[in-house]
Amino acid sequence: MSLRKRQRIVSAGRLTSVDGTLTEVGFDDADVVLRLELEVDVDPVSLDLHLRSAALRRSRYFAALLSDRWQIPSEPVDDDGGIRHHLTLKVLPPAGGVHSRNPSGPFDAHVAVLRLLHTLDFSGAIGSVSDALELIPVASELLFDDCVQACVRFLEAVPWTEEEEEEVLNLIPFLRQEEAQDLLARVSPTVAEQWEGKSAPEEMLHGLIDSAIRSHPNVATVKAFVAKLLRDYSSRDLVRRALDQAFLASMETVKDHLGKYASPDFRVRGDNDEREAMQRLNLHSAMVNAKHLHWLVERMIELRVADTAVAEWSEQAALAADLQKTFRDDAWKNIAPGLPSLVIKSTCRLANAVASGTTLAPRQVRMKLVSGWLPVLNVCRNIVSPMPTGQKAVIQELEETFLSIISTLPMSDAQELLQQCLSFSTRNVDDCPHLIFAFKTWFRRANRPPHDDVFL
């Protein structure tokens, strides 16, 4: 049915819509005729509604229009129908034109709000997000606060599709602050919800990482899920900061427990049962956190955000010293047998990132990374089992990586470090080609003329 000019008055006691146009519009005891006029350039469309002024006054807009201040003294009164007021309300056409909506007509939202002014049956009228979204603009225009609040309560309590969320966001600027705050709280954090200077996404990422490595019972599955979230997250800077924070926290925990274990105050008087129990706990806690640390290193390497980890790992002279003390006795073999392997694997992954250029480390960082962890490698060479047949042992892989990094250093630094690598050799010289190649490279460079002569 096409839209056409309509001025129909029916005292049916209800407001209904059929086929996109209104057919029965009024109340038997109405005292107001409200004309809805669609603002179009051609073929104007209008609709007359018989309404009750007492109900209309629930809207602040109509309450003002019906007040004595705005009444026209000479306004005629319809003695037969009891009509005391004639009002007109302009209605903007829907976006896309008067024929753009689905089955609903251009006046349906206004009629629905006018019905609610009379019935206050909000629960019956608001049954979906689309209902609430359609009612709010009209209720806001008419200053029908109870209707707006009912729609907002409904929206706040039910799920939205992504498209509905965008429509809600578009409506928020037209709501009062107290009306919009519950909806805003759902789609964006408040200033008070910036945790310790971190944004909400950063805090969420930090919490996910912490759950993955520490507290969730289904660790393997959750780690895989969180790893995917980190890979797919749009802001690499936020991922970097969250991983950096988790890495530093885990490393400090490892340092703390190993420091206590290696401390002379704890290592004396081994007959003390309480002290021995504390030592076992310290070593076990160090290994658990070393596992967390290794998982974090893997993620940082994968996402190419290992700059902080490499720099911090190169500064751990005290941790390296405590590890050497720990691995020189046999207690770790029963309490934390996997600790040396975890340490070597983490060091190897970070060193590989430097040697491959995935992480560009300054010369001093490269120097400290090798010089600080080379002694730990030398201690571990005899205690870490090789990887399965057909794969390089992680020990040899780290040896080769350290030698590659040494080749990037000035010759004086390389000379000092290469002499500390002699333990890489075995009884059979043919088993250490990486070491032979490194020394041959150094001697080849050393036999060149001094580079000062190049500029003469």
C-alpha positions as CSV (number, residue, x, y, z in Angstrom):
1,M,0.0,0.0,0.0
2,S,1.6,3.3,-1.0
3,L,1.8,6.2,1.4
4,R,-0.7,9.0,0.8
5,K,-2.2,11.9,2.5
6,R,-4.2,10.7,5.4
7,Q,-6.3,12.5,8.0
8,R,-8.3,9.7,9.5
9,I,-10.0,9.9,12.9
10,V,-11.1,6.6,14.5
11,S,-12.1,6.2,18.1
12,A,-10.9,2.7,18.5
13,G,-9.2,2.9,21.9
14,R,-5.9,1.7,20.4
15,L,-3.0,2.6,18.1
16,T,-2.2,0.0,15.6
17,S,-0.3,-0.4,12.3
18,V,-1.2,-2.6,9.4
19,D,0.8,-3.0,6.2
20,G,3.0,-0.1,6.9
21,T,0.2,2.5,7.4
22,L,-1.9,3.3,10.5
23,T,-5.5,2.4,10.3
24,E,-7.0,2.7,13.8
25,V,-5.7,5.7,15.7
26,G,-7.4,7.1,18.8
27,F,-9.0,6.8,22.2
28,D,-12.7,7.2,22.9
29,D,-12.1,9.8,25.6
30,A,-9.5,11.7,23.7
31,D,-9.2,15.5,24.2
32,V,-6.2,16.1,21.9
33,V,-5.8,15.8,18.2
34,L,-2.2,15.4,17.3
35,R,-1.3,15.6,13.6
36,L,1.9,13.8,12.6
37,E,3.3,15.4,9.4
38,L,6.1,13.8,7.4
39,E,8.5,16.5,6.1
40,V,8.7,15.7,2.4
41,D,8.9,18.0,-0.6
42,V,6.1,16.3,-2.6
43,D,3.0,14.2,-1.8
44,P,2.8,15.2,1.9
45,V,1.8,12.5,4.3
46,S,0.0,13.2,7.6
47,L,-1.8,11.3,10.2
48,D,-4.3,12.5,12.9
49,L,-4.3,10.8,16.3
50,H,-6.9,11.2,19.0
51,L,-5.0,11.2,22.3
52,R,-5.4,12.0,26.0
53,S,-3.8,15.1,27.3
54,A,-3.2,13.5,30.7
55,A,-1.1,10.8,29.1
56,L,0.7,13.2,26.8
57,R,1.8,15.3,29.8
58,R,4.1,12.4,30.8
59,S,6.3,13.8,28.1
60,R,8.0,17.1,29.0
61,Y,7.7,18.3,25.4
62,F,3.9,17.9,25.4
63,A,3.6,19.1,29.0
64,A,5.1,22.4,27.9
65,L,2.8,22.6,24.8
66,L,-0.3,21.9,26.8
67,S,0.6,24.3,29.6
68,D,-1.3,27.6,30.0
69,R,1.8,29.5,28.9
70,W,1.6,28.1,25.3
71,Q,-2.2,27.8,24.8
72,I,-4.0,30.1,22.4
73,P,-6.9,31.8,24.2
74,S,-9.2,31.7,21.1
75,E,-8.5,28.0,20.3
76,P,-11.9,26.5,19.3
77,V,-13.3,23.6,21.4
78,D,-14.9,20.7,19.6
79,D,-18.1,20.3,21.7
80,D,-19.2,17.1,20.0
81,G,-15.9,15.2,20.4
82,G,-14.6,16.9,23.5
83,I,-11.4,17.9,21.7
84,R,-9.7,20.8,23.5
85,H,-6.3,20.9,21.8
86,H,-5.0,20.6,18.2
87,L,-1.2,19.9,17.9
88,T,1.1,19.2,15.0
89,L,4.4,17.3,15.2
90,K,6.8,17.3,12.2
91,V,8.4,13.9,11.5
92,L,11.6,13.6,9.5
93,P,11.5,11.0,6.8
94,P,13.6,7.9,7.5
95,A,17.2,7.8,6.1
96,G,17.0,6.8,2.4
97,G,13.5,8.2,1.9
98,V,9.9,7.4,2.8
99,H,10.0,4.0,1.1
100,S,13.3,2.9,2.7
101,R,12.1,1.0,5.8
102,N,11.1,-2.6,6.0
103,P,7.5,-3.2,6.8
104,S,7.4,-0.4,9.3
105,G,5.9,2.9,8.2
106,P,7.4,6.4,8.7
107,F,5.2,7.1,11.7
108,D,5.5,3.7,13.5
109,A,8.1,4.7,16.0
110,H,6.2,7.9,16.9
111,V,2.9,5.9,17.3
112,A,4.7,3.3,19.5
113,V,6.0,6.1,21.8
114,L,2.6,7.7,21.9
115,R,1.1,4.4,22.8
116,L,3.6,4.0,25.7
117,L,2.7,7.5,27.0
118,H,-0.8,6.0,27.5
119,T,0.0,2.5,28.6
120,L,3.5,2.6,30.1
121,D,3.8,-1.0,29.1
122,F,7.5,-0.8,28.4
123,S,8.2,-4.5,28.9
124,G,5.5,-5.4,26.3
125,A,6.8,-2.8,23.7
126,I,10.6,-3.3,24.1
127,G,11.3,-6.9,23.1
128,S,14.5,-6.5,21.0
129,V,17.5,-4.3,20.6
130,S,16.0,-3.0,17.4
131,D,12.8,-2.0,19.3
132,A,14.8,0.0,21.8
133,L,17.0,1.6,19.1
134,E,13.9,2.7,17.2
135,L,12.1,4.1,20.2
136,I,15.0,6.1,21.8
137,P,15.3,8.9,19.2
138,V,11.6,9.6,19.3
139,A,11.4,9.3,23.1
140,S,14.4,11.7,23.4
141,E,12.8,14.1,20.9
142,L,9.6,14.2,23.0
143,L,11.5,14.3,26.3
144,F,9.7,11.1,27.4
145,D,12.3,10.3,30.1
146,D,10.6,7.1,31.4
147,C,10.7,5.6,27.9
148,V,14.3,6.5,27.3
149,Q,15.3,5.0,30.6
150,A,13.4,1.8,29.9
151,C,15.1,1.4,26.5
152,V,18.5,2.1,28.0
153,R,17.9,-0.5,30.7
154,F,16.9,-3.0,28.1
155,L,20.0,-2.3,25.9
156,E,22.3,-2.4,28.9
157,A,21.0,-5.9,29.9
158,V,21.1,-7.8,26.6
159,P,23.8,-8.8,24.1
160,W,24.4,-6.8,20.9
161,T,25.5,-7.8,17.4
162,E,28.4,-5.7,16.1
163,E,26.0,-3.7,13.9
164,E,23.8,-3.0,16.9
165,E,26.7,-1.9,18.9
166,E,27.6,0.7,16.2
167,E,24.0,2.0,16.4
168,V,24.1,2.2,20.1
169,L,27.3,4.2,19.9
170,N,25.7,6.6,17.4
171,L,22.8,7.1,19.9
172,I,24.9,7.8,22.9
173,P,25.7,11.5,22.1
174,F,22.0,12.2,22.2
175,L,21.5,10.8,25.6
176,R,22.1,12.5,28.9
177,Q,25.2,11.6,30.8
178,E,23.3,9.6,33.5
179,E,21.4,7.7,30.8
180,A,24.5,6.9,28.7
181,Q,27.0,6.0,31.4
182,D,25.9,2.3,31.7
183,L,26.1,1.8,27.9
184,L,29.4,3.6,27.8
185,A,30.8,1.4,30.6
186,R,30.1,-1.6,28.4
187,V,31.9,-0.4,25.3
188,S,34.8,1.7,26.6
189,P,36.7,2.0,29.9
190,T,36.4,5.0,32.2
191,V,39.4,7.1,33.3
192,A,39.3,5.4,36.7
193,E,39.7,2.1,35.0
194,Q,43.2,2.8,33.8
195,W,45.1,0.2,35.9
196,E,48.4,1.5,37.2
197,G,48.9,3.8,34.2
198,K,48.1,0.9,31.7
199,S,45.2,1.0,29.2
200,A,42.4,-1.5,29.4
201,P,43.6,-3.6,26.5
202,E,47.2,-3.6,27.9
203,E,45.8,-4.7,31.3
204,M,43.7,-7.4,29.7
205,L,46.7,-8.7,27.7
206,H,48.8,-8.8,30.9
207,G,46.1,-10.7,32.7
208,L,45.8,-13.2,29.9
209,I,49.5,-13.8,29.8
210,D,49.6,-14.2,33.6
211,S,46.8,-16.7,33.4
212,A,48.4,-18.7,30.6
213,I,51.7,-19.1,32.4
214,R,50.7,-19.3,36.0
215,S,47.2,-19.9,37.3
216,H,45.0,-21.7,34.7
217,P,44.7,-25.5,35.3
218,N,44.5,-26.3,31.6
219,V,47.8,-24.8,30.9
220,A,48.7,-26.2,27.4
221,T,45.4,-25.3,25.8
222,V,45.3,-21.8,27.3
223,K,48.9,-21.1,26.3
224,A,48.0,-21.9,22.7
225,F,44.9,-19.8,22.8
226,V,46.7,-16.8,24.4
227,A,49.6,-17.2,21.9
228,K,47.1,-16.9,19.1
229,L,45.5,-13.8,20.6
230,L,48.9,-12.2,20.9
231,R,49.7,-13.0,17.3
232,D,46.4,-11.6,16.0
233,Y,46.2,-8.5,18.2
234,S,46.4,-5.3,16.1
235,S,48.8,-3.2,18.3
236,R,52.2,-4.7,18.4
237,D,53.3,-2.0,20.9
238,L,50.8,-3.1,23.5
239,V,51.8,-6.8,23.0
240,R,55.4,-5.8,23.4
241,R,54.7,-3.9,26.7
242,A,52.6,-6.7,28.1
243,L,55.2,-9.4,27.3
244,D,58.0,-7.2,28.6
245,Q,56.3,-6.8,31.9
246,A,55.6,-10.5,32.3
247,F,59.2,-11.3,31.2
248,L,60.7,-9.0,33.8
249,A,58.5,-10.3,36.5
250,S,59.3,-13.9,35.8
251,M,63.0,-13.2,35.5
252,E,63.0,-11.4,38.9
253,T,61.3,-14.4,40.5
254,V,63.9,-16.8,39.1
255,K,66.7,-14.5,40.3
256,D,65.1,-14.2,43.8
257,H,64.8,-18.0,44.3
258,L,68.1,-18.9,42.8
259,G,69.8,-16.1,44.8
260,K,68.4,-17.6,48.0
261,Y,69.4,-21.1,47.0
262,A,73.0,-20.1,46.1
263,S,73.4,-17.8,49.1
264,P,76.0,-19.0,51.6
265,D,73.5,-18.3,54.4
266,F,71.3,-21.0,53.1
267,R,73.9,-23.5,51.8
268,V,75.6,-24.1,55.2
269,R,74.3,-26.5,57.9
270,G,72.7,-29.0,55.5
271,D,71.5,-31.1,58.5
272,N,68.8,-28.5,59.2
273,D,65.6,-30.0,57.9
274,E,63.7,-26.7,57.7
275,R,66.6,-25.1,55.8
276,E,66.7,-28.1,53.4
277,A,63.0,-27.8,52.8
278,M,63.4,-24.1,52.0
279,Q,66.2,-24.9,49.6
280,R,64.1,-27.5,47.8
281,L,61.2,-25.0,47.5
282,N,63.5,-22.3,46.2
283,L,65.0,-24.5,43.5
284,H,61.6,-25.9,42.5
285,S,60.1,-22.3,42.3
286,A,63.1,-21.2,40.2
287,M,62.4,-24.1,37.7
288,V,58.7,-23.3,37.5
289,N,59.3,-19.7,36.7
290,A,62.1,-20.7,34.3
291,K,59.3,-22.5,32.3
292,H,57.2,-19.4,32.3
293,L,60.2,-17.4,31.2
294,H,60.9,-19.8,28.3
295,W,57.3,-19.6,27.0
296,L,57.5,-15.8,27.1
297,V,60.8,-15.8,25.2
298,E,59.2,-18.0,22.6
299,R,56.4,-15.6,22.2
300,M,58.7,-12.5,22.0
301,I,60.9,-14.1,19.4
302,E,57.8,-15.2,17.4
303,L,56.4,-11.7,17.4
304,R,59.7,-10.0,16.9
305,V,59.5,-8.0,20.1
306,A,62.4,-9.4,22.0
307,D,64.5,-6.2,22.3
308,T,63.9,-5.7,26.0
309,A,64.4,-9.4,26.8
310,V,67.8,-9.5,25.0
311,A,69.0,-6.4,26.7
312,E,67.9,-7.5,30.1
313,W,69.3,-11.0,29.6
314,S,72.7,-9.6,28.8
315,E,72.8,-7.8,32.2
316,Q,72.2,-10.8,34.4
317,A,75.7,-11.4,35.7
318,A,74.4,-12.2,39.2
319,L,71.9,-14.7,37.8
320,A,74.5,-16.4,35.7
321,A,76.8,-16.7,38.7
322,D,74.0,-18.2,40.9
323,L,73.3,-20.7,38.1
324,Q,76.9,-21.8,37.9
325,K,76.9,-22.4,41.7
326,T,73.7,-24.3,41.5
327,F,74.8,-26.6,38.6
328,R,78.1,-27.4,40.3
329,D,76.5,-29.5,43.0
330,D,74.1,-32.4,42.5
331,A,71.0,-31.2,44.4
332,W,69.3,-29.8,41.3
333,K,69.3,-33.2,39.6
334,N,66.6,-34.5,42.0
335,I,64.7,-31.3,42.6
336,A,64.8,-29.5,39.3
337,P,66.3,-31.8,36.6
338,G,65.1,-29.7,33.7
339,L,66.4,-26.3,34.9
340,P,69.7,-26.3,33.0
341,S,67.9,-27.2,29.7
342,L,65.4,-24.4,30.2
343,V,68.1,-21.9,30.9
344,I,70.1,-23.0,27.8
345,K,67.0,-23.0,25.6
346,S,66.0,-19.5,26.6
347,T,69.5,-18.2,26.1
348,C,69.8,-20.0,22.8
349,R,66.5,-18.5,21.5
350,L,67.5,-14.9,22.5
351,A,71.0,-15.4,21.1
352,N,69.6,-16.7,17.8
353,A,67.4,-13.7,17.5
354,V,70.5,-11.5,17.8
355,A,72.6,-13.5,15.4
356,S,69.9,-13.7,12.7
357,G,69.2,-10.0,12.9
358,T,65.6,-10.5,14.0
359,T,66.5,-8.4,17.1
360,L,69.1,-5.7,16.4
361,A,71.2,-5.5,19.5
362,P,73.9,-2.8,20.1
363,R,77.5,-4.0,20.3
364,Q,77.7,-3.7,24.1
365,V,74.6,-5.9,24.4
366,R,76.0,-8.5,22.1
367,M,79.3,-8.5,24.0
368,K,77.6,-8.9,27.4
369,L,75.2,-11.5,26.2
370,V,78.1,-13.8,25.2
371,S,80.5,-12.9,28.0
372,G,77.8,-13.2,30.7
373,W,76.3,-16.5,29.6
374,L,79.3,-18.3,28.1
375,P,80.4,-19.5,31.6
376,V,76.9,-20.9,32.2
377,L,77.1,-22.7,28.8
378,N,80.5,-24.2,29.7
379,V,79.1,-25.5,33.0
380,C,76.0,-27.0,31.3
381,R,77.9,-28.7,28.5
382,N,78.4,-31.8,30.6
383,I,75.0,-32.0,32.3
384,V,72.4,-31.4,29.6
385,S,71.4,-34.4,27.5
386,P,71.5,-33.9,23.7
387,M,68.4,-33.6,21.7
388,P,67.0,-36.7,19.8
389,T,69.0,-38.2,17.1
390,G,68.9,-36.2,13.8
391,Q,68.6,-32.9,15.6
392,K,71.3,-30.6,16.8
393,A,71.9,-30.6,20.5
394,V,70.8,-27.3,22.0
395,I,74.3,-27.0,23.5
396,Q,76.0,-27.1,20.1
397,E,73.4,-24.8,18.7
398,L,74.1,-22.2,21.4
399,E,77.9,-22.7,20.8
400,E,77.5,-21.9,17.1
401,T,75.2,-19.0,17.8
402,F,77.7,-17.5,20.3
403,L,80.5,-17.9,17.8
404,S,78.4,-16.1,15.2
405,I,77.8,-13.2,17.6
406,I,81.5,-13.1,18.4
407,S,82.2,-12.7,14.7
408,T,80.2,-9.4,14.8
409,L,82.4,-7.8,17.5
410,P,85.5,-5.8,17.2
411,M,88.6,-8.0,16.9
412,S,89.9,-7.2,20.4
413,D,86.6,-8.3,22.0
414,A,86.4,-11.3,19.7
415,Q,90.0,-12.4,20.7
416,E,89.1,-12.3,24.4
417,L,85.9,-14.3,24.0
418,L,87.2,-16.9,21.5
419,Q,89.8,-18.0,24.0
420,Q,87.0,-18.7,26.5
421,C,85.4,-20.9,23.8
422,L,88.2,-23.6,23.7
423,S,86.0,-25.8,25.8
424,F,83.8,-26.2,22.7
425,S,86.5,-28.5,21.3
426,T,86.2,-32.3,21.8
427,R,88.6,-35.2,21.7
428,N,88.1,-35.4,18.0
429,V,88.9,-32.2,16.3
430,D,86.6,-33.0,13.4
431,D,83.6,-32.8,15.8
432,C,84.0,-29.0,16.3
433,P,84.0,-27.4,12.8
434,H,82.2,-24.4,14.1
435,L,85.0,-23.6,16.5
436,I,87.7,-24.1,13.8
437,F,85.8,-21.8,11.4
438,A,85.5,-19.1,14.0
439,F,89.3,-19.1,14.7
440,K,90.1,-19.2,11.0
441,T,87.8,-16.2,10.4
442,W,89.5,-14.3,13.3
443,F,93.0,-15.0,12.0
444,R,92.1,-14.1,8.4
445,R,90.9,-10.7,9.6
446,A,93.9,-10.3,11.9
447,N,96.3,-10.7,9.0
448,R,94.8,-7.8,7.1
449,P,96.6,-4.4,7.3
450,P,95.4,-2.2,10.1
451,H,92.3,-0.3,9.0
452,D,93.9,3.1,9.9
453,D,96.1,2.6,6.7
454,V,92.9,2.5,4.6
455,F,92.3,6.2,5.0
456,L,95.9,7.3,4.3
